[in-house]
């Protein structure tokens, strides 16, 4: 009897112990399922967050530098300090990084970006390196709005990719990464220097950018759009400073002068535009063939009209028949000899 009692107790304890990992696994599975559902929901709500397919048949990665002092990009700079719910792009990214919503990655000296865990930036070290005043509140970094150096971030590096998706037979241009550039005067006041701060993966911030609006017109202040639409519709303007090439060089490394660089930038832009326009064939050649066919059709029509005119003129000038001449010609005059 005692032996049976001990067996029952041991089996109950073993069942309780085995039930705990099972419950944990079940809870973890529920969390994973909920995260998957939220991910799908976010992709449906914010289609700009959908990643580019890896098996595309053609793509071209380029890097641009956009100047926030230009009108097309000014919406990313103002307001310099937050005004209610309105803030500029750098302030928004800075707050998201401090809150732990997004990761920021180091800017390497070669200009290339890496989104590996080893390349993540320690925000505390970043604040110390650029002398940004911060406080620790409940173990978290806190920076006042007036201490965020958003007024010094006057330009961005943007990595974008133009690609052809053979599945949907469409051509797209997608932003892949953003890098704010701080411009500061040097210690001697002789000039200013640019300091690229960090890289941000665009897919990480796409859902957040869709919630922030920016002004897009100096004439109509009510004309606004979300930052997600701003980048998706490629409303920004900037010059190409680098492309992904086999030599790994920037334009400045193989262009000997500013004129040469401007020509190279124009050539690269032309290559991308030409590919987009001529996906389904040479559009210029098609237009020339269509114009020739149109001219040929017009010429044939003109020939038919001229032929009809000549035929009608021949009918009008044709000699009358003998039957009609007897009725319409004047009567013959005869001379009768008189008797004397």
LUMDREN-903911 format. One record per atom (N, C-alpha, C, CB): x, y, z. Coordinates in steps of 0.2 Angstrom, whole numbers, plus 2048, in hexadecimal, padded with zeros to 3 digits. Glycine has a CB too. Example, Ala and Ser with C-alpha at 12.3 -4.5 7.8 and 13.67 -1.06 7.14 Angstrom:
% LUMDREN-903911
8427E4827;83E7EA827;8427F0827;8397EA82D;8407F5823;8447FB824;840800827;8467FD81D;
//
This chain:
% LUMDREN-903911
8047FA800;800800800;804806800;7FB800806;809806804;80E80C805;81280D7FE;81380B80A;8138077FB;8178077F4;81380B7EF;8198007F2;80C8097EF;80880C7EA;8078137EB;8018087EB;8078157F2;80681C7F3;80C8207F1;80581D7FB;81281E7F2;8188217F0;8188227E8;81E81E7F2;81681C7E5;81681D7DD;8118227DB;8138167DA;80B8237DE;8068287DC;80982F7DD;8008277E0;80D8307E3;8108367E4;8158387DF;8128377EB;8198337DE;81F8347D9;81C8367D2;82382E7D8;8178327D0;8148347C9;81183B7C9;80F82E7C7;80D83D7CE;80A8447CE;8108497CE;8068457D5;8158487D1;81B84D7D1;81E84D7CA;82084B7D6;81F8477C7;8228477C1;81D84A7BB;8238407BF;8178497BC;81284C7B8;8128547B8;80B84A7B9;8138567BF;81385E7C0;8198617BD;81285F7C7;81F85D7BD;8258607BB;8258607B3;82B85B7BD;82285A7B0;82285A7A9;81D85F7A6;8208537A7;8188617AA;8138657A8;81586D7A7;80D8657AC;81A86E7AB;81D8757AB;8208777A4;8228767B1;8258737A2;82887479B;823874796;82D86F79A;81E870796;818870791;815876791;81486A792;813879797;80F87F798;814885795;80D88079F;81A885796;81F88A794;81F88978C;826889797;81F88378A;820883782;81988577F;82187B780;814884782;80D886780;80D88E780;807883784;80F891785;80F898786;81489B780;81189A78D;819898780;81E89B77B;81B89A774;82589777B;818894772;81589376C;80F89976A;81288C76B;80B89A770;80689F76F;8098A676D;8028A0775;80F8A8771;8128AE770;8158AE769;8188AF775;8188A9766;81A8A975F;8158A975A;81E8A275E;80F8A675C;80A8A7757;8078AE757;8048A2759;8078B175D;8048B875D;8098BD759;8038BA764;8108BB75A;8158BF757;8148BF74F;81C8BE759;8138B874D;8128B7746;80C8BB743;8128B0744;8078BB747;8018BE745;8028C6744;7FB8BD749;8068C8749;8078D0749;80C8D1743;80A8D2750;8108CD742;8158CE73C;8118CE736;81A8C973C;80C8CA735;8088C972F;8048D072E;8048C372E;8018D1734;7FD8D7734;8008DE733;7F98D873B;8078DE735;80A8E4734;80C8E472C;8118E4738;80E8DF729;80F8DE722;8098E071E;8128D8720;8038DE720;7FD8E071D;7FC8E871E;7F78DC71F;7FD8EA724;7FB8F1725;8018F6722;7FB8F372D;8078F4722;80C8F871F;8108F471A;8118FA725;80E8F4714;8118F070F;8188F270D;80D8F1708;81A8F870F;8218FA70E;8268F6712;82290270F;8238F3717;8288EF71B;8298E8718;8258EE722;8268E6713;8278E070F;82E8E070C;8228DE70A;8328DA70E;8398DA70C;8398D9704;83D8D5710;83F8DB701;8408D96FA;8428D26F9;8468DE6F8;83F8CF6F4;8418C86F3;8488C76F1;83D8C56ED;84B8C16F3;8528C06F3;8548BD6EC;8558BC6F8;84F8BB6E8;8508B76E2;84E8BC6DC;84C8B16E1;84F8C36DC;84E8C76D7;8538C66D1;84D8CE6D9;8518C76CB;8558C66C6;85A8CC6C4;8528C46BF;8588D26C7;85C8D86C5;85B8DD6CB;85A8DC6BF;8608E06CE;8608E56D3;8668E96D2;8608E16DA;8658EF6D5;86B8F46D5;86B8F86DC;86A8F96CF;8708F76E0;8708FB6E6;8749016E5;8738F66EC;8729066E8;87590D6E7;8749106EE;8729116E2;8799156EF;8799196F5;8799206F3;8809186FA;8749246F7;87392B6F6;87492F6FC;86C92C6F3;8769356FB;87793A700;87293F6FF;87E93D701;86D940704;867945703;86994A708;861941704;868950705;869957709;86395970B;86D95C704;86295A712;85C95C715;85B964714;85C95B71C;85F967711;85E96E710;85B96F709;865972710;85A96A705;85696B6FF;84F96A700;8599656FA;84B96D6FC;84396E6FE;8409676FE;8409726F8;8439626F9;84095C6F9;8419576FF;8439586F3;846959703;848955709;84795970F;84F953708;84495F70F;844963715;83F96071A;84296A713;83A95D717;83595A71C;838955721;830956718;83E95271F;84294E724;846951729;846949720;846958729;84A95C72D;846960732;84F961729;841962730;83C967734;837963737;83A96D730;83496473D;837969742;83D966745;83296B747;84296B747;84896974A;847966751;84D96F74A;843969755;84196775B;83A96575B;84296C761;83895F75E;83195D75E;82C962760;830957763;82696275C;82196775D;81A96375E;82096C758;819961764;81395C765;815955763;80D95F762;81195375E;81294C75B;81794D755;80C94975A;819953753;81D95474D;82495474F;81B95A749;82895074B;82F95074C;83394E746;83194B752;83994F745;83C94E73F;83F94673F;84295273E;841944739;84393D739;84893B73E;84693C732;84E93F73F;85393D743;85093C74A;859941743;84C94174D;84A941753;84593A754;845947755;84293974F;83D93374F;84292C750;839932749;84792C74C;84B92674C;84F926752;850926746;85192B755;85592C75B;851929761;85793375C;84A92B761;846929767;844922766;84092D767;84391F760;84291875F;848914762;840917758;84E916760;854913762;85591376A;85A91575F;85391876D;854919774;84F915778;853920776;849914775;844910778;845909776;83D912775;84A907772;84B900771;8468FD76C;84A8FC777;843901768;83E8FE763;8428FC75C;839903761;8488FF75B;84C8FE755;8538FD757;84B903750;8578FA753;85E8F9754;8628FE74F;8618F2753;867900751;86C90574D;87290174C;86C90C750;875902746;87B8FE745;881903743;87A8F973F;887901744;88D905743;88E90773C;893902746;89090D73B;893910734;89A90E734;891917733;89C90A72F;8A390872E;8A790D72A;8A390172B;8AD90D72A;8B1912727;8B191071F;8B8911729;8B090A71D;8AF909716;8A890B713;8B1902715;8A490D717;89D90F715;89890A714;89E91370F;89A904715;8968FE715;8928FD71B;8998F7713;88C8FA71B;8888F9721;8878F2722;8818FC71F;8868F0728;8868E972B;8808E9730;88C8E672E;87C8E472F;8768E4734;8778DE738;86F8E4730;87D8DB739;87E8D673E;87E8D8745;8858D273C;87D8D474A;87C8D5751;8838D8753;87B8CF755;8898D6750;88F8D9752;8908E0750;8958D574F;88C8E374C;88C8EA749;8888EE74D;88B8EA742;8848EC752;87F8F0755;8838F6759;87B8EC75A;8808FC75A;88390175D;881901764;882908759;885902769;884904770;88290B770;88A902775;87B90C772;879913772;87C918777;871913773;87E91577D;882919782;88891B780;882914788;88C91777C;892919779;89191E774;896913776;88C91D770;88B92276B;88992976E;885920766;886929773;884930776;88A933779;87F92F77C;88F92F77C;89593177F;89A934779;89992C783;89A930774;89F93276E;89D93976B;89F92D769;89793A76B;894940767;89294676C;88F93F762;894945773;892949778;88B94C778;897950777;887947778;87F948779;87E946780;87B943774;87B94B783;87994B78B;87394678C;87795278E;874941790;86F93D792;86E93B799;87093678E;86993879B;8689367A2;86692F7A2;86393B7A6;86792C7A8;8649257A9;85E9257AE;86A9217AC;8599237AB;8539237AF;85091C7AF;84D9287AD;8509197B5;84E9127B6;85290D7B2;8469117B5;85890F7B1;85D90B7AD;85C90C7A6;85B9047AF;8589107A3;85791279C;85A91979B;85091279A;85D919794;86091F792;85A924790;86491E78C;85B92B792;856930791;85A93678F;852931798;857939789;85A93F786;854944785;85E93D780;85594A788;85094F787;85095177F;85295578B;84A95477D;849956776;84E95B774;842958775;850960779;854965777;85C962777;85496A77D;85D95D779;86495A779;865955773;86595677F;85F95376F;86094F769;863954764;85994C767;869952761;86C95675C;869955755;87395475B;862956755;85F95674E;86095B749;85795574F;86296174C;864967748;86A966744;86496D74C;86E962747;875960744;87595B73F;87A95F749;86F95773E;86F952739;86B955733;86A94C73C;87095772E;86D95B729;86E957722;871961728;86F950723;86F94C71D;86F94571F;87694D719;86E94171A;86D93971B;870936715;86693771C;873930717;87592B712;86F926711;87C927714;86D92570B;86892070A;86A91A705;861924707;869914707;86A90F703;86490C700;86E909706;86390C6F9;85D90A6F6;85E9056F1;8599106F3;8599016EF;85A8FC6EB;8558FC6E5;85A8F56EE;8578FC6DF;8528FB6DA;8528F46D7;8549016D4;84D8F16D6;84D8EA6D4;8468E86D0;84D8E66DB;8478E36CC;8418E06C8;83F8DA6CC;8448DF6C1;8398DA6CD;8368D46D0;8328D06CB;8318D66D6;8368CA6C9;8338C66C4;82C8C36C5;8388C16C1;82B8C26CC;8258BE6CE;81F8C36CC;8258BD6D5;81F8C96CE;81A8CE6CC;81B8D26C6;8188D26D2;8218D16C3;8238D56BD;8228DC6BE;81E8D36B7;8258DF6C4;8258E66C5;82C8E86C7;8208E76CB;82D8EF6C6;8338F26C8;8328F66CE;8368F66C2;8368F56D3;8368F96DA;83C8FC6DB;8348F46DF;83C9026DF;8419056E3;8409056EA;84390C6E0;8449026EE;8439016F5;8499046F9;8418FA6F7;8479086FF;84D90A703;84F904708;84A910707;855903708;8588FE70D;85A900713;85D8FA709;85D906714;86090871A;86191071A;86790571A;861912720;86291A721;86891B726;85B91D724;86B920724;871922729;87192A72A;878920726;86F92C730;870933731;877936731;86C935737;87893C72F;87F93F72F;87F945733;881940727;883946738;88394B73C;889950739;88594A743;887956739;88C95B736;88D96073C;889960730;89496073E;896964744;89C968742;89796074A;89C96E745;8A2972744;8A896F748;8A197A747;8AE970745;8B496D749;8B697274F;8BA96C744;8BA96F753;8BC973759;8BF97A757;8C196F75D;8C297B752;8C6981750;8C198674C;8CC98074C;8BB98474A;8B7988746;8B998973F;8B698E74A;8BD98573D;8BF986736;8BB983731;8C6983735;8B697F733;8B297B72E;8AD976732;8B5978728;8A997372E;8A596E731;8A796772E;89E96F72F;8A6962732;8A795B730;8A1957731;8AD958735;8A095272D;89B94D72D;89C947730;89994C725;897945734;89893F738;89293A737;899940740;893935733;88D930732;88C92C739;88F92B72D;88692D73C;88592A743;884922743;87F92D746;87F92073F;87E91973F;879917739;87B917746;879911738;87490E733;86E90B736;87890972F;86890D733;86290A735;85F906730;85D90F738;85D8FF731;85A8FB72C;8538FE72B;85A8F472E;8518FF725;84B902723;8458FD725;84B90471C;8468F7724;8408F2726;83F8F372D;8428EB724;8438F5731;8428F5738;83E8FB73A;8498F573C;83E900736;83B907738;835908733;84090C738;83490472E;82F905729;82890672D;82E900724;826901731;820902735;81F908739;81F8FC739;82490B73C;824911740;82491773B;82A911744;827917736;82791C731;82091D72E;82C91C72C;81C91872E;81591972B;81191C730;813912729;81391D736;80F92173B;81192873C;80F91D741;81692A739;818931739;818935733;82093273C;81593B733;81393F72D;81894472C;80C94272D;819947726;81E94C724;81A95171F;82494A722;81C95771F;81995C71A;81D95B714;81A96371D;81A95C70E;81D95A708;81C960703;81A954705;819966705;81896C701;819972705;81196B6FE;81D977702;81E97E705;818982703;824981702;8149806FE;80E9846FC;808982700;80D9836F5;80797C701;801979704;80397670B;7FD974700;803979710;805976717;801970719;80597B71C;7FB96F716;7F7969718;7F9963714;7EF96B716;7FD96470F;7FF95E70B;80495A70F;802960704;803954712;807950716;807949713;80595171D;80C945715;80C93E714;81093B719;80E93C70D;80F93471A;81393171F;81A93071C;81092A720;81F92F721;82692E71F;82792871B;82A92E725;82292371D;82391C719;82191D712;81E91771C;81C921710;81A923709;81F927706;813926709;82292C70A;827930707;82D92C705;82A93570D;82F927708;835923706;83391E700;83891F70C;82D91B701;82A9166FC;8299196F6;8249136FF;8279206F6;8259236EF;82C9276ED;8209286F0;8319266F0;8389296EE;8379316ED;83A9266E8;8349346F2;83393B6F2;83A93F6F3;82E93E6F7;83F93C6F6;84593F6F8;8499406F2;84993B6FD;84E9446F2;8539466ED;85A9466EF;85194C6E9;85E9426EC;8659426EE;86A93F6E9;86693D6F4;8709416E9;87593F6E4;8789386E6;87B9446E4;87A9346E1;87D92E6E2;88492F6E4;87C9296DC;88792C6EA;88E92C6EB;8919256EB;88E92F6F2;88D9206EA;8909196EA;88B9146E7;8929176F2;88E90F6E4;88A9096E2;88D9036E4;88990A6DA;8898FE6E4;88C8F76E6;8908F56DF;8878F26E8;8968F56DF;89A8F36DA;8A08EE6DC;89D8F86D6;8A28EA6D7;8A78E56D8;8AE8E76DC;8A98E16D2;8AF8EE6DA;8B58F16DD;8B48F46E4;8B88F66D9;8AE8F56E6;8AC8F76EC;8AE8FF6ED;8AF8F36F2;8AE9026E8;8B19096E8;8AB90E6E8;8B590B6E3;8AB9146EB;8A79196EA;8A891D6E4;8A791E6F1;8A39226E2;8A49266DC;8AA92A6DD;89E92A6DB;8AB92D6E3;8B19316E4;8B892E6E3;8B09346EB;8B89276E4;8BE9246E4;8C09236DC;8BE91D6E7;8BC9226D8;8BE9216D1;8BC9276CC;8BB91B6CE;8B992C6CF;8B79326CB;8BC9386CC;8B09356CC;8C093A6C7;8C593F6C9;8C39466CA;8CA93F6C3;8BD9486C8;8BB94F6C9;8B394F6CB;8BD9536C3;8B19556CD;8AA9556CE;8A69556C7;8A895C6D1;8A89576C2;8A59566BB;8A494F6BA;8A995A6B6;8AA94B6BB;8AA9446B9;8A59406BE;8B19416BA;8A49426C4;8A093F6C9;8989416C7;8A19426D0;8979476C5;8909496C2;88E9446BC;8909506C1;8939436B8;89193F6B2;8909386B4;8979406AD;8949366B9;89392F6BB;88C92E6BE;89992D6C0;88A9336C2;8849326C6;87E9326C1;8839386CB;87F9376BC;87A9376B7;87A9306B3;87B93D6B2;87F92D6B1;87F9276AE;87C9216B2;8879256AC;87D9216B8;87A91C6BC;87391D6BD;87D91C6C3;8719236BE;8699246BE;8669226B7;86892C6BF;86A9246B1;8679226AB;86791B6AA;86B9256A5;86B9176AD;86B90F6AC;86590D6AF;87190C6AF;86390F6B5;85E90C6B9;85790E6B6;85E90F6C0;8579156B3;8519176B0;8509136A9;85191E6AF;8559126A6;85590E69F;8529076A1;85B90E69C;8559046A6;8538FD6A7;84B8FD6A9;8578FA6AD;8499026AD;8429026AF;83D9036A9;8419076B4;83F9076A4;83B90969E;83B903699;83E90F69B;841900699;8428FB694;8418F4696;8488FC690;83E8F269B;83D8EC69E;83A8E7699;8398EC6A4;8358EA695;8318E6690;8338E8689;8298E7691;8398EA688;83C8EC682;83E8F3682;8378EA67D;8428F567C;8448FB67B;83E900679;84A8FB676;83D90467E;83790967D;83890E677;83590C684;83E910677;840915672;83F91266B;847918672;84290C66A;841908664;839907662;845901664;836905667;82E904667;82B90A664;82B90166D;82D910667;82A916666;82B91865E;82C91C66A;83291665C;833918655;830914650;83B917654;82F90D652;82B90964E;82490B64D;82C901650;82190D653;81A90F653;81991564F;81891065A;81E91A64F;81E92064B;81E91F644;82392564E;82391A642;82391863B;81D915639;82991363A;81A91063D;81490D63B;80E91263A;812908640;80E91763F;80991D63E;80A921638;809921645;810922636;811926630;80F92262A;819928630;81191C62A;80F917625;808917624;812910625;804917629;7FD916629;7FA91D626;7FA915630;7FD922629;7FB929626;7FC92A61F;7FE92F62A;80292761D;804928616;7FF923611;80B926614;7FE91D614;7F9919610;7F291C60F;7F8912613;7F091F615;7EA923615;7EA929610;7E892561C;7EF92C610;7F093260B;7F092F604;7F693660C;7F392A603;7F39275FC;7EC9255FA;7F89215FB;7E89225FE;7E19205FC;7DD9265FB;7DE91C602;7DE92B5FF;7DA9325FE;7DC9355F7;7DB937603;7E39355F5;7E59385EF;7E29335E9;7EC9385EE;7E292D5EA;7E09285E5;7D89295E3;7E19215E7;7D492A5E9;7CD92C5E8;7CC9325E5;7CA92C5EF;7D09375E6;7CF93E5E3;7D193D5DC;7D49435E6;7D693A5DA;7D89395D3;7D29355CF;7DE9355D2;7CF9305D2;7CA92D5CF;7C49315CE;7C89265D3;7C29355D3;7BC9395D2;7BE93F5CC;7BB93D5D8;7C49415CC;7C59465C7;7C59435C0;7CC9495C8;7C793D5BF;7C79395B9;7C09385B7;7CA9335B9;7BB9375BB;7B49365BA;7B193C5B7;7B19335C0;7B39425BA;7B09485B9;7B394A5B2;7B294E5BE;7B99495B0;7BB94B5A9;7BB9465A4;7C394D5AA;7B79415A5;7B793B5A0;7B293E59A;7B49355A3;7B393C594;7AF93E58E;7A893B58F;7B393C587;7A393F58C;79C93C58D;79B936587;79794258C;797932589;79592C584;79192F57E;791927588;79192A579;78D92C573;78692D574;78F92756D;783929578;77C92A579;77A93157C;77992457E;77E933581;77C939584;77E93F57F;78093A58A;78393E57A;785943576;77F945571;78B942572;77B94056F;77694156A;77094556D;77393B567;76F945573;76A949576;76C950578;76794557C;77295057A;77595757C;77895B577;779956582;77A958571;77E95C56C;778960568;782957567;77A966565;77696A561;77396755B;779971560;76E969558;76B966552;76F96754C;763968551;76F963547;773964541;76F96953C;77595E53D;77396E539;770973535;77097052E;77397A536;76B97052A;76B96E523;76997451F;766968522;76C975519;76A97A514;76697750F;77097D511;76097A50E;75B977509;75C97C503;75397750B;75C9794FD;75C97D4F7;75597F4F5;7609794F1;7559864F4;74E9894F2;74D9894EA;74E9904F4;7479884E8;7459884E1;74498F4DF;73E9844E0;7469904D9;7459974D5;7409964D0;74B9994D2;
//
